[in-house]
Amino acid sequence: MVEVVEDENTQMTLERARRKKADIALGDFLVDDLPPIDFGRIAAQTAKQVIVQKVRDAERERQFAEYKDRIGEIVNGTVKRPEFGNVVVDLGRAEALLRRDELIPREHFKNGDRVRAFIKEIRREQRGPQIFLSRTAPGFMAALFAQEVPEIYDGIIEIKAVARDPGSRAKIAVISNDSSIDPVGACVGMRGSRVQAVVAELQGEKIDIIQWSADPATFVVNALAPAEVAKVVLDEEAGKMEVVVPADQQSLAIGRRGQNVRLAAQLTGWDIDIMTEEAESARREEEFSALSSLFIDALDVDEVIARLLVTEGFTTVEEVAYVPAEELSSIDGFNEDVAAELQARASTYVETLNAQLEDRRKELGVDDELAAHGAFSPAALVALGEAEVRSADDLAGLAWDELIEIVGAEVMDQRAANAVIMNARVKAGWITEAEAATALLAVQGEGEDDLDSFETEEA
């Protein structure tokens, strides 16, 4: 009993306590005996089940808390049992699943086998947290190299990219933050000891270790090793790269079933097109002749002037019409009069062509509202009309790849196509401007390919 009550749940004044027990004093405890509860068999079983379930839930939470921050690590375990091609692995304090598609081809495990794998994903599910392992993920190879190469673990050497064809071949790009250390040599090790340890773990997978470079062309050339490259042509807008190789190096650059060029493309992030020097020369000559013929017909000039324009990098009549006159007159053999005449002819040709395209657009029934959109050239509007896209409603129903297929990849890229389609959906009244902006931000932020996945929710 206390003089001043601070906690009503555990304390009581002396005056109130003496109503129940007259001889109680300060500091004593007042105890009320509870009658015994007679639990039946069913109630006892229910209580047991509840306690067991709570213990299981606590164990699952402990497992999730223990492994949720270990994604990307290599773990060692014992095969508990195979299940229809999948493998259940005992990690000691938890079980993990190594799915069939995450196993290296021709790799088989039986009960009791030791296995090393990469923690790829952890998911909460009704039956508890599920740990998914992988032996085919690029991160597994990177983690193995980090274990075998101290310079990688210490951060002196950095793994920039990994591409794998599991069980067959792989490429790994590395860079050294210390100019005195060769990253490739450090990863190979003395007499190949370090890389061979990784190869043995990956069931004999051949590994190409290459030097990473910030220059895309140099990086692609390194990635195509052991093939020798003669020339590289980049198209940054399309994310493509043409690689020209000698005829005797073509099969080596492509690799068996295209494996070498495919892994190089995965490693660098570029779409790589391999061609021989002869094929590249023939294609360039064909393109040169086609552009020369275009200028001869459109500008009514002789072949010498047309070839000069192509040599200087002009590819369309519009470029000739709208380029600064000084740029034309600075070409060897041209003067201000020639430049002015060429621009006058080019402007006349463009105006005539646009007028014809405008007539064709109206003939196809393409709405003036669509024509006033501003995102499409007269030629693109005609292409839309021929594809039966004649209104904002028609345009709103397209996917980005369909729109690019109609107007051409040189007219707009994926981001621009998504923006045009969303604008059309707003004008058609399908969604509001705020919903369109939210969907576009989601696509750009999450790397989605299309807006269709957001259409139902936003609409």
C-alpha positions as CSV (number, residue, x, y, z in Angstrom):
1,M,0.0,0.0,0.0
2,V,1.2,3.5,-0.7
3,E,0.4,7.1,0.5
4,V,0.3,8.6,-3.0
5,V,-0.9,6.4,-6.0
6,E,1.2,6.7,-9.1
7,D,0.0,3.7,-11.0
8,E,-3.7,2.7,-10.4
9,N,-3.1,-0.8,-11.9
10,T,-0.5,-1.8,-9.3
11,Q,-1.0,0.6,-6.3
12,M,-3.8,1.5,-3.9
13,T,-4.2,3.9,-1.0
14,L,-4.2,2.6,2.6
15,E,-7.7,3.8,3.3
16,R,-9.1,2.0,0.3
17,A,-7.2,-1.2,1.1
18,R,-8.5,-1.3,4.7
19,R,-12.0,-1.7,3.4
20,K,-11.0,-5.2,2.3
21,K,-8.4,-6.0,5.0
22,A,-8.4,-4.1,8.3
23,D,-4.9,-4.9,9.5
24,I,-3.0,-4.0,6.3
25,A,-0.1,-1.5,6.6
26,L,1.8,0.7,4.2
27,G,4.1,-1.3,1.9
28,D,2.0,-4.6,2.2
29,F,0.5,-6.4,-0.7
30,L,-3.2,-7.1,-1.1
31,V,-3.7,-10.4,-2.9
32,D,-7.0,-11.7,-4.2
33,D,-7.2,-15.4,-4.8
34,L,-8.7,-16.3,-8.1
35,P,-10.8,-19.4,-8.4
36,P,-9.2,-22.3,-10.3
37,I,-10.1,-22.5,-14.0
38,D,-11.0,-25.9,-15.2
39,F,-9.7,-26.2,-18.8
40,G,-11.3,-28.9,-20.9
41,R,-9.5,-31.1,-23.5
42,I,-10.6,-28.9,-26.4
43,A,-9.7,-25.7,-24.7
44,A,-6.3,-27.0,-23.8
45,Q,-5.7,-28.2,-27.4
46,T,-6.8,-24.8,-28.8
47,A,-4.4,-23.0,-26.4
48,K,-1.6,-25.3,-27.5
49,Q,-2.3,-24.6,-31.2
50,V,-2.3,-20.9,-30.6
51,I,1.0,-21.0,-28.7
52,V,2.6,-23.2,-31.4
53,Q,1.3,-20.8,-34.2
54,K,2.7,-17.8,-32.4
55,V,6.1,-19.5,-32.0
56,R,6.1,-20.3,-35.7
57,D,5.2,-16.7,-36.7
58,A,8.0,-15.5,-34.4
59,E,10.4,-17.9,-36.1
60,R,9.4,-16.7,-39.5
61,E,9.8,-13.1,-38.6
62,R,13.2,-13.9,-37.2
63,Q,14.2,-15.7,-40.5
64,F,13.0,-12.8,-42.5
65,A,14.8,-10.2,-40.4
66,E,18.0,-12.3,-40.6
67,Y,18.0,-12.7,-44.4
68,K,16.3,-9.6,-45.7
69,D,19.5,-7.6,-45.7
70,R,21.6,-10.4,-47.2
71,I,20.3,-10.3,-50.8
72,G,23.4,-10.5,-53.0
73,E,25.4,-12.6,-50.6
74,I,26.7,-16.2,-51.3
75,V,25.5,-18.8,-48.8
76,N,26.5,-22.4,-48.2
77,G,23.9,-25.0,-47.5
78,T,23.0,-28.7,-47.7
79,V,20.5,-30.2,-50.2
80,K,17.5,-31.3,-48.1
81,R,15.4,-32.7,-50.9
82,P,14.9,-32.3,-54.7
83,E,11.3,-31.4,-55.7
84,F,10.4,-31.7,-59.4
85,G,13.7,-30.3,-60.6
86,N,13.9,-27.7,-57.9
87,V,16.2,-28.1,-54.9
88,V,15.3,-27.3,-51.3
89,V,18.5,-26.1,-49.5
90,D,19.0,-26.2,-45.7
91,L,20.9,-23.1,-44.6
92,G,21.0,-24.1,-41.0
93,R,18.4,-21.7,-39.5
94,A,16.2,-21.5,-42.6
95,E,15.3,-23.3,-45.8
96,A,15.8,-21.8,-49.3
97,L,14.6,-22.8,-52.7
98,L,16.9,-23.2,-55.7
99,R,14.6,-23.3,-58.7
100,R,15.3,-25.4,-61.7
101,D,15.8,-22.4,-64.0
102,E,18.4,-21.0,-61.5
103,L,20.5,-24.1,-61.8
104,I,23.4,-24.4,-64.2
105,P,22.5,-26.7,-67.1
106,R,23.4,-30.3,-66.7
107,E,23.8,-29.7,-62.9
108,H,22.2,-32.2,-60.6
109,F,22.1,-32.4,-56.8
110,K,21.0,-35.2,-54.5
111,N,20.3,-35.3,-50.7
112,G,23.2,-34.3,-48.5
113,D,25.2,-32.5,-51.3
114,R,26.9,-29.3,-50.3
115,V,25.8,-26.3,-52.5
116,R,26.9,-22.7,-52.8
117,A,24.4,-20.2,-54.2
118,F,23.5,-16.5,-54.4
119,I,20.6,-15.1,-52.5
120,K,18.6,-13.6,-55.3
121,E,15.3,-12.7,-53.7
122,I,13.3,-12.9,-50.4
123,R,9.5,-12.7,-50.4
124,R,6.9,-12.6,-47.7
125,E,4.3,-15.3,-48.4
126,Q,1.5,-16.9,-46.4
127,R,3.6,-19.9,-45.5
128,G,6.4,-17.6,-44.3
129,P,9.3,-15.8,-45.9
130,Q,10.6,-17.6,-49.0
131,I,14.3,-17.4,-49.8
132,F,15.2,-17.8,-53.5
133,L,18.7,-18.8,-54.5
134,S,20.4,-18.7,-57.9
135,R,23.5,-20.2,-59.4
136,T,22.9,-18.6,-62.9
137,A,22.6,-14.9,-61.9
138,P,25.4,-12.6,-63.0
139,G,25.7,-11.5,-59.4
140,F,26.8,-15.0,-58.4
141,M,29.8,-14.7,-60.6
142,A,30.6,-11.2,-59.3
143,A,30.3,-12.4,-55.7
144,L,32.6,-15.4,-56.4
145,F,35.3,-13.1,-57.8
146,A,34.9,-10.9,-54.7
147,Q,35.7,-13.9,-52.6
148,E,38.7,-15.0,-54.7
149,V,40.2,-11.6,-55.5
150,P,41.1,-9.5,-52.4
151,E,41.5,-6.3,-54.5
152,I,37.8,-6.6,-55.5
153,Y,36.8,-7.1,-51.8
154,D,38.9,-4.1,-50.8
155,G,37.4,-1.9,-53.5
156,I,40.6,-1.4,-55.5
157,I,39.2,-3.2,-58.4
158,E,35.5,-2.7,-59.4
159,I,33.3,-5.1,-61.3
160,K,31.4,-2.9,-63.8
161,A,29.3,-5.4,-65.7
162,V,28.7,-9.2,-66.0
163,A,27.1,-11.2,-68.8
164,R,26.6,-14.9,-68.6
165,D,25.5,-17.9,-70.7
166,P,25.3,-20.2,-67.6
167,G,27.4,-23.3,-67.9
168,S,28.9,-22.3,-71.2
169,R,30.6,-18.8,-71.3
170,A,30.7,-15.5,-69.5
171,K,32.2,-12.0,-69.8
172,I,33.1,-9.8,-66.9
173,A,34.2,-6.2,-67.2
174,V,36.5,-4.8,-64.5
175,I,38.3,-1.5,-63.8
176,S,41.1,-0.6,-61.4
177,N,40.9,2.5,-59.2
178,D,44.7,2.2,-58.7
179,S,46.7,2.8,-61.9
180,S,49.5,0.6,-60.7
181,I,47.3,-2.5,-60.6
182,D,46.2,-4.4,-63.7
183,P,42.6,-5.4,-63.1
184,V,42.6,-8.2,-65.6
185,G,45.8,-9.7,-64.3
186,A,44.6,-9.5,-60.7
187,C,41.4,-11.3,-61.5
188,V,43.3,-14.1,-63.4
189,G,45.8,-14.6,-60.6
190,M,49.1,-16.4,-60.6
191,R,48.9,-19.0,-63.4
192,G,45.2,-18.5,-63.5
193,S,44.6,-19.7,-60.0
194,R,41.9,-17.1,-59.1
195,V,39.8,-17.4,-62.2
196,Q,40.1,-21.2,-62.2
197,A,38.6,-21.4,-58.7
198,V,35.6,-19.5,-60.1
199,V,35.4,-21.7,-63.2
200,A,35.5,-24.8,-61.1
201,E,32.5,-23.6,-59.0
202,L,30.6,-22.7,-62.2
203,Q,31.0,-26.2,-63.7
204,G,33.7,-25.3,-66.2
205,E,32.1,-22.1,-67.5
206,K,34.6,-20.2,-69.7
207,I,35.2,-16.6,-68.5
208,D,36.5,-13.7,-70.5
209,I,37.9,-11.0,-68.2
210,I,38.0,-7.6,-70.1
211,Q,39.0,-4.1,-69.3
212,W,36.1,-1.7,-68.8
213,S,36.2,1.7,-70.5
214,A,34.1,4.8,-70.3
215,D,34.3,5.1,-74.1
216,P,31.5,3.0,-75.6
217,A,33.5,2.2,-78.7
218,T,36.6,1.0,-76.8
219,F,34.4,-1.0,-74.4
220,V,32.6,-2.8,-77.2
221,V,35.9,-3.5,-78.9
222,N,37.3,-5.0,-75.7
223,A,34.0,-7.0,-75.1
224,L,34.3,-8.6,-78.6
225,A,37.7,-10.1,-77.8
226,P,39.3,-12.3,-79.0
227,A,38.1,-11.0,-82.3
228,E,39.9,-8.1,-83.9
229,V,37.8,-5.0,-84.9
230,A,38.6,-2.7,-87.8
231,K,36.1,0.1,-87.3
232,V,33.2,1.0,-85.1
233,V,30.2,3.3,-86.0
234,L,28.0,4.5,-83.2
235,D,24.3,5.5,-83.4
236,E,23.7,6.9,-79.9
237,E,20.0,7.8,-80.5
238,A,19.1,4.2,-81.5
239,G,21.6,2.6,-79.0
240,K,23.1,0.7,-81.9
241,M,26.7,0.1,-82.9
242,E,28.0,-1.2,-86.2
243,V,31.2,-3.2,-85.8
244,V,33.3,-3.8,-88.9
245,V,35.7,-6.7,-88.8
246,P,38.0,-8.4,-91.4
247,A,36.4,-11.3,-93.2
248,D,38.5,-13.8,-91.4
249,Q,37.4,-12.4,-88.0
250,Q,33.6,-12.4,-88.6
251,S,32.9,-15.9,-87.3
252,L,35.1,-15.3,-84.3
253,A,33.4,-12.0,-83.5
254,I,29.9,-13.6,-83.8
255,G,30.9,-16.8,-82.0
256,R,29.1,-20.2,-82.0
257,R,25.4,-19.6,-82.4
258,G,26.0,-15.9,-81.9
259,Q,27.2,-16.4,-78.4
260,N,30.2,-13.9,-78.4
261,V,28.3,-11.0,-79.9
262,R,25.2,-11.7,-77.7
263,L,27.3,-11.6,-74.5
264,A,29.1,-8.5,-75.7
265,A,25.8,-6.8,-76.3
266,Q,24.5,-7.8,-72.8
267,L,27.8,-6.6,-71.2
268,T,27.9,-3.2,-72.9
269,G,24.2,-2.5,-73.2
270,W,24.6,-1.7,-77.0
271,D,22.8,-3.4,-79.9
272,I,25.8,-4.7,-81.9
273,D,25.7,-5.4,-85.6
274,I,28.7,-7.3,-87.0
275,M,29.7,-6.9,-90.6
276,T,32.7,-7.5,-92.8
277,E,34.8,-4.7,-94.4
278,E,33.5,-5.8,-97.8
279,A,29.9,-5.7,-96.8
280,E,30.3,-2.4,-95.0
281,S,32.0,-0.8,-98.1
282,A,29.3,-2.1,-100.4
283,R,26.5,-0.8,-98.2
284,R,28.2,2.6,-97.8
285,E,28.5,2.8,-101.6
286,E,24.9,1.9,-102.0
287,E,23.8,4.6,-99.5
288,F,26.1,7.1,-101.2
289,S,24.6,6.4,-104.6
290,A,21.0,6.6,-103.3
291,L,21.6,9.9,-101.6
292,S,23.4,11.3,-104.7
293,S,20.4,10.2,-106.9
294,L,18.0,12.0,-104.5
295,F,19.9,15.3,-104.8
296,I,20.2,15.0,-108.6
297,D,16.5,14.5,-109.0
298,A,15.3,17.0,-106.3
299,L,17.8,19.8,-107.0
300,D,18.3,19.2,-110.7
301,V,22.1,19.3,-110.3
302,D,24.9,17.2,-111.9
303,E,26.5,14.2,-110.2
304,V,29.6,16.1,-109.1
305,I,27.6,18.6,-106.9
306,A,25.3,15.8,-105.6
307,R,28.3,13.8,-104.5
308,L,29.9,16.8,-102.9
309,L,26.7,17.4,-100.8
310,V,26.7,13.7,-99.7
311,T,30.4,13.8,-98.9
312,E,29.8,16.8,-96.6
313,G,27.2,14.9,-94.6
314,F,23.9,16.1,-96.1
315,T,21.3,13.3,-96.1
316,T,18.0,15.1,-96.9
317,V,16.8,18.0,-99.1
318,E,15.4,19.7,-96.0
319,E,19.0,20.0,-94.6
320,V,20.1,21.8,-97.7
321,A,17.1,24.1,-97.6
322,Y,17.4,25.2,-94.0
323,V,21.2,25.0,-93.2
324,P,23.0,28.4,-92.8
325,A,24.1,29.6,-96.2
326,E,27.7,30.0,-94.9
327,E,27.9,26.3,-94.4
328,L,27.1,25.6,-98.0
329,S,29.3,28.3,-99.5
330,S,32.3,27.0,-97.4
331,I,32.3,23.7,-99.4
332,D,35.2,23.5,-101.8
333,G,34.0,24.4,-105.3
334,F,30.9,26.3,-104.0
335,N,30.5,30.0,-103.6
336,E,27.7,32.3,-102.3
337,D,25.8,32.3,-105.6
338,V,25.9,28.5,-105.8
339,A,24.8,28.1,-102.2
340,A,21.9,30.5,-102.7
341,E,20.7,28.7,-105.8
342,L,20.9,25.3,-104.1
343,Q,18.9,26.6,-101.2
344,A,16.3,28.1,-103.4
345,R,15.8,24.9,-105.4
346,A,15.7,22.9,-102.1
347,S,13.1,25.2,-100.6
348,T,10.9,24.9,-103.8
349,Y,11.2,21.1,-103.7
350,V,10.3,20.9,-100.0
351,E,7.3,23.3,-100.4
352,T,6.0,21.3,-103.4
353,L,6.5,18.0,-101.7
354,N,4.7,19.3,-98.5
355,A,1.8,20.6,-100.6
356,Q,1.4,17.1,-102.2
357,L,1.6,15.4,-98.8
358,E,-1.0,17.9,-97.5
359,D,-3.4,17.0,-100.3
360,R,-2.8,13.3,-99.7
361,R,-3.4,13.8,-96.0
362,K,-6.8,15.4,-96.6
363,E,-7.6,12.7,-99.2
364,L,-7.0,10.0,-96.5
365,G,-9.2,11.9,-94.1
366,V,-6.7,12.6,-91.3
367,D,-8.2,15.2,-88.9
368,D,-7.0,18.8,-89.0
369,E,-6.7,18.5,-85.2
370,L,-4.2,15.6,-85.6
371,A,-2.4,17.6,-88.3
372,A,-2.1,20.5,-85.9
373,H,-0.6,18.3,-83.2
374,G,3.0,19.5,-84.1
375,A,4.6,16.1,-83.4
376,F,4.2,14.8,-87.0
377,S,5.7,15.8,-90.3
378,P,3.5,15.9,-93.4
379,A,5.0,12.5,-94.4
380,A,4.3,11.0,-91.0
381,L,0.7,12.3,-91.2
382,V,0.3,10.5,-94.5
383,A,1.7,7.3,-93.0
384,L,-0.8,7.6,-90.2
385,G,-3.6,8.0,-92.6
386,E,-2.6,5.0,-94.7
387,A,-2.5,3.0,-91.4
388,E,-6.1,4.2,-90.7
389,V,-5.1,6.4,-87.8
390,R,-7.1,9.5,-88.6
391,S,-8.1,11.0,-85.3
392,A,-7.0,11.6,-81.7
393,D,-9.1,8.6,-80.7
394,D,-7.3,6.4,-83.2
395,L,-4.0,7.7,-82.0
396,A,-4.9,7.2,-78.3
397,G,-5.6,3.5,-79.0
398,L,-2.0,2.8,-80.2
399,A,0.9,1.4,-78.3
400,W,4.3,3.1,-78.6
401,D,5.8,0.4,-80.7
402,E,2.9,0.5,-83.1
403,L,3.2,4.3,-83.5
404,I,7.0,4.0,-84.2
405,E,6.4,1.2,-86.7
406,I,4.0,3.5,-88.6
407,V,6.0,6.8,-88.6
408,G,9.5,5.3,-88.4
409,A,12.1,5.1,-85.7
410,E,14.0,8.1,-87.2
411,V,10.9,10.3,-86.5
412,M,10.5,9.6,-82.8
413,D,11.9,7.4,-80.0
414,Q,10.0,5.4,-77.4
415,R,9.8,8.3,-74.9
416,A,8.4,10.7,-77.5
417,A,5.9,8.1,-78.7
418,N,4.6,7.5,-75.2
419,A,4.2,11.3,-74.6
420,V,2.3,11.7,-77.9
421,I,0.0,8.8,-77.1
422,M,-0.8,10.1,-73.6
423,N,-1.5,13.6,-75.0
424,A,-3.9,12.0,-77.5
425,R,-5.7,10.2,-74.6
426,V,-6.1,13.5,-72.8
427,K,-7.5,15.1,-75.9
428,A,-9.8,12.2,-76.5
429,G,-11.1,12.6,-72.9
430,W,-9.9,9.2,-71.7
431,I,-7.9,10.6,-68.8
432,T,-7.0,13.9,-67.3
433,E,-3.7,15.8,-67.7
434,A,-2.8,15.0,-64.1
435,E,-3.3,11.3,-64.7
436,A,-1.3,11.5,-67.9
437,A,1.6,13.2,-66.1
438,T,1.6,10.6,-63.3
439,A,1.6,7.7,-65.8
440,L,4.5,9.3,-67.8
441,L,6.5,9.8,-64.6
442,A,5.8,6.2,-63.6
443,V,7.0,4.9,-67.0
444,Q,10.2,6.9,-66.9
445,G,10.9,6.2,-63.2
446,E,10.2,2.5,-63.3
447,G,11.7,1.7,-66.7
448,E,8.4,0.4,-68.1
449,D,8.1,-0.1,-71.9
450,D,4.6,1.0,-72.3
451,L,1.8,3.1,-70.7
452,D,-0.8,0.3,-71.2
453,S,0.0,-1.1,-67.8
454,F,-1.1,2.2,-66.2
455,E,-4.1,2.8,-68.4
456,T,-6.7,0.8,-66.4
457,E,-5.6,2.3,-63.1
458,E,-5.5,5.9,-64.4
459,A,-8.7,5.6,-66.4
